[in-house]
Amino acid sequence: MTTTTWGSIQGREITFPMEVNSFNAATLGFSVPADAAAALLPGDRFEIAETAPGTAQLIVSLVDYRENPWGDYNEVNLGFLARPVGAGDDVVGSFVYRMPVDQEFTCLAGNQVMGFPKTVMRIDATYTDDTVTFELLDGEQSVLRVSLPRAEPVGAPTRIDTSSYSYLDGVAYSTPLAMDMASGFVDAGDVEITVGDGPIADELRSLGLPTAPDFCAYGEDLGAVFQLGSPL
């Protein structure tokens, strides 16, 4: 496998492919109004991939990175199934419109190297024997809180190849990646979602949250490989 060196940030060398050896994650999907979703995209560069007429799919990924070259950090990934403007209907990836993380280095690297709209916020991941709770906070103010069972896997995770789209400082990006999809399935009725206060919370309310997800999957000790992305 050929290794590409991007450069360094804060004295740490950045190389690709970047292999993440272990993370825990909850992934939730919600059917939301396509017009409300489109309002959160740079409309001249990306468009919603509708899952039904007038319907978009909001993807919420709550991630506790355990072994990651960029740190053992927590992340809240908010995005939509979307495609670059002008791409064929068969082109579908996830456009990330918000990506709070709780450490500075991964924020800088994500911004400078991959064009991800990372910001530093407090993110707590709290475990009991049976449940996990992710909470995004702005200072002491709760923005989003999601609690769910730590579902046991029903089989090995499925690794999917996809593209993550993003937009930062006027530049659109595409990042290829391969990521394990968890096989622990959670009943929608067992997911507790609280939307708090602040701009992100207001955006989620504009999409109809809090509401039960269409699906929820949870997994532990998952893996992923990120390639060096490029501007579109």
VENQUI-V594687 format. One record per residue. RES is the residue in one small letter. SS is DSSP state (a for helix, b for strand, c for the rest). OMEGA is omega in degrees with one decimal (999 if undefined). D_CENTER is the distance of its C-alpha to the mean C-alpha in Angstrom with 2 decimals. Layout:
RES | SS | OMEGA | D_CENTER
RES | SS | OMEGA | D_CENTER
//
This chain:
m | c | -179.4 | 26.37
t | c | 179.2 | 26.66
t | c | 178.3 | 25.02
t | b | 176.7 | 24.29
t | b | 179.6 | 24.60
w | b | -175.0 | 22.82
g | b | -179.7 | 24.69
s | b | 175.2 | 24.22
i | b | -178.6 | 22.65
q | c | 177.0 | 24.53
g | c | -179.7 | 26.67
r | b | -178.9 | 23.97
e | b | 179.1 | 24.03
i | b | -179.6 | 20.92
t | b | 177.0 | 21.30
f | b | -0.3 | 19.68
p | c | 177.6 | 18.84
m | b | -176.0 | 16.68
e | b | 174.9 | 16.69
v | b | -172.4 | 14.63
n | b | -177.0 | 17.17
s | b | 170.4 | 15.77
f | b | 172.3 | 12.79
n | b | -176.3 | 12.55
a | b | 166.8 | 9.71
a | b | 179.0 | 9.87
t | b | -177.7 | 8.30
l | b | 176.1 | 9.97
g | b | -178.4 | 11.19
f | b | 169.8 | 13.52
s | b | -175.5 | 16.27
v | b | 179.2 | 16.68
p | b | -177.2 | 19.30
a | a | -179.0 | 18.74
d | a | 177.0 | 20.68
a | a | 177.3 | 18.64
a | a | -178.1 | 15.39
a | a | 179.9 | 17.37
a | c | -179.3 | 18.45
l | c | 177.7 | 15.06
l | c | 168.1 | 15.08
p | c | -167.2 | 17.60
g | c | 179.1 | 19.94
d | c | -176.5 | 22.05
r | c | -177.6 | 19.42
f | b | 177.3 | 16.99
e | b | 179.5 | 17.78
i | b | 169.8 | 16.32
a | c | -174.5 | 16.89
e | c | 177.2 | 18.68
t | c | 172.8 | 18.69
a | b | -179.4 | 22.06
p | c | 179.5 | 24.21
g | c | -175.5 | 22.70
t | b | 175.0 | 19.56
a | b | 176.1 | 15.90
q | b | 173.3 | 13.02
l | b | 177.2 | 10.26
i | b | 176.6 | 7.18
v | b | 178.2 | 5.98
s | b | -178.9 | 4.38
l | b | -165.0 | 6.81
v | b | 173.2 | 7.76
d | b | 179.7 | 11.31
y | b | -178.7 | 12.10
r | b | 178.6 | 15.85
e | b | -175.2 | 17.09
n | c | 179.5 | 15.31
p | c | -178.8 | 17.55
w | c | 174.6 | 15.80
g | c | 177.4 | 16.36
d | c | -169.3 | 15.87
y | c | 174.9 | 13.30
n | b | -175.3 | 10.86
e | b | 169.8 | 7.42
v | b | -175.4 | 5.84
n | b | -179.8 | 2.61
l | b | -177.5 | 5.11
g | b | -179.1 | 6.42
f | b | 168.0 | 9.53
l | b | -171.7 | 11.43
a | b | 177.2 | 13.55
r | b | 172.2 | 15.97
p | b | 177.5 | 17.96
v | c | 179.7 | 21.03
g | c | 177.6 | 23.89
a | c | 179.6 | 22.08
g | c | -179.0 | 23.45
d | c | 179.8 | 22.27
d | c | 179.7 | 21.42
v | c | 179.9 | 18.68
v | c | 173.6 | 15.28
g | b | 178.5 | 11.82
s | b | 175.5 | 8.49
f | b | -179.1 | 9.05
v | b | 179.9 | 6.58
y | b | 172.6 | 9.00
r | b | 177.7 | 7.96
m | b | 174.7 | 6.49
p | b | 174.0 | 9.13
v | b | -175.2 | 10.32
d | c | 174.2 | 13.74
q | c | -174.0 | 15.64
e | a | -173.4 | 17.34
f | a | -178.8 | 17.53
t | a | 175.2 | 13.92
c | a | 179.9 | 13.65
l | a | -178.7 | 16.74
a | a | 179.0 | 15.88
g | a | 178.0 | 12.53
n | a | -169.3 | 14.53
q | a | -172.7 | 17.68
v | a | -169.2 | 16.87
m | a | 179.4 | 13.81
g | c | 176.7 | 13.72
f | c | -178.1 | 10.24
p | c | -178.1 | 10.79
k | b | 171.9 | 10.47
t | b | -179.5 | 12.84
v | b | 175.3 | 14.47
m | c | 176.9 | 14.63
r | b | 177.2 | 15.78
i | b | 179.2 | 13.49
d | b | 171.7 | 15.64
a | b | -173.9 | 15.11
t | b | -176.4 | 18.46
y | b | 161.4 | 19.95
t | c | 177.9 | 23.17
d | c | -171.4 | 24.81
d | c | -173.0 | 23.40
t | b | 171.1 | 20.35
v | b | 179.3 | 17.19
t | b | 173.9 | 16.17
f | b | 178.0 | 13.18
e | b | 175.8 | 14.34
l | b | -177.3 | 13.16
l | b | 171.3 | 16.43
d | b | -169.0 | 18.07
g | c | 176.2 | 21.03
e | c | -176.1 | 22.48
q | b | 179.5 | 21.21
s | b | 178.9 | 18.70
v | b | -178.6 | 16.00
l | b | 178.0 | 14.06
r | b | -179.7 | 15.22
v | b | 178.6 | 14.23
s | b | -176.7 | 16.75
l | b | 176.5 | 17.24
p | b | 173.8 | 19.50
r | c | -173.1 | 18.81
a | c | 176.1 | 19.57
e | c | 178.2 | 21.53
p | c | 176.3 | 20.54
v | c | 178.5 | 22.83
g | c | 178.1 | 22.74
a | c | 176.6 | 21.19
p | c | 177.4 | 17.51
t | b | 178.3 | 17.25
r | b | -178.8 | 15.94
i | b | 173.6 | 14.71
d | b | -176.9 | 14.97
t | b | 175.6 | 12.82
s | b | 173.6 | 11.97
s | b | 179.5 | 9.08
y | b | 179.3 | 10.80
s | b | -177.3 | 10.98
y | b | -177.3 | 13.99
l | b | 177.1 | 15.53
d | c | 175.7 | 19.20
g | c | -178.1 | 20.39
v | b | 176.4 | 19.05
a | b | -176.8 | 16.79
y | b | 170.0 | 15.05
s | b | -178.5 | 14.17
t | b | 176.2 | 12.77
p | b | 177.9 | 13.91
l | b | 171.9 | 12.48
a | b | -172.0 | 13.59
m | b | 174.8 | 11.60
d | b | 172.8 | 13.18
m | b | -175.6 | 12.50
a | c | 179.3 | 13.95
s | c | 172.6 | 17.33
g | b | -172.8 | 17.85
f | b | -175.2 | 18.00
v | c | 174.9 | 18.21
d | c | -177.2 | 20.53
a | a | -179.5 | 19.09
g | a | 180.0 | 22.05
d | a | 179.8 | 21.10
v | c | 178.0 | 17.84
e | b | -176.6 | 18.69
i | b | 175.3 | 16.68
t | b | 175.7 | 18.11
v | b | -174.4 | 17.24
g | c | -173.9 | 19.13
d | c | 177.1 | 20.15
g | c | -176.0 | 19.22
p | a | 179.8 | 17.74
i | a | 177.5 | 14.17
a | a | 178.5 | 15.99
d | a | 177.4 | 18.28
e | a | 179.5 | 15.65
l | a | 176.3 | 14.39
r | a | 178.6 | 18.10
s | a | 179.2 | 18.75
l | c | 178.0 | 16.57
g | c | 177.1 | 18.64
l | c | 4.8 | 16.76
p | c | 176.3 | 17.72
t | c | 179.5 | 18.52
a | c | 178.4 | 18.30
p | c | 171.2 | 15.44
d | c | 178.3 | 16.57
f | b | 174.6 | 15.20
c | b | 177.1 | 13.65
a | b | 179.7 | 13.44
y | b | 177.7 | 13.63
g | b | 178.5 | 14.56
e | b | 179.5 | 15.83
d | b | 176.1 | 16.79
l | b | -179.4 | 14.44
g | b | 178.8 | 14.36
a | b | 174.2 | 12.86
v | b | 178.2 | 14.53
f | b | 173.2 | 13.34
q | c | 175.1 | 16.06
l | c | -179.3 | 17.16
g | c | -178.6 | 15.99
s | b | 174.3 | 18.43
p | b | 177.1 | 19.14
l | c | 999 | 19.84
//
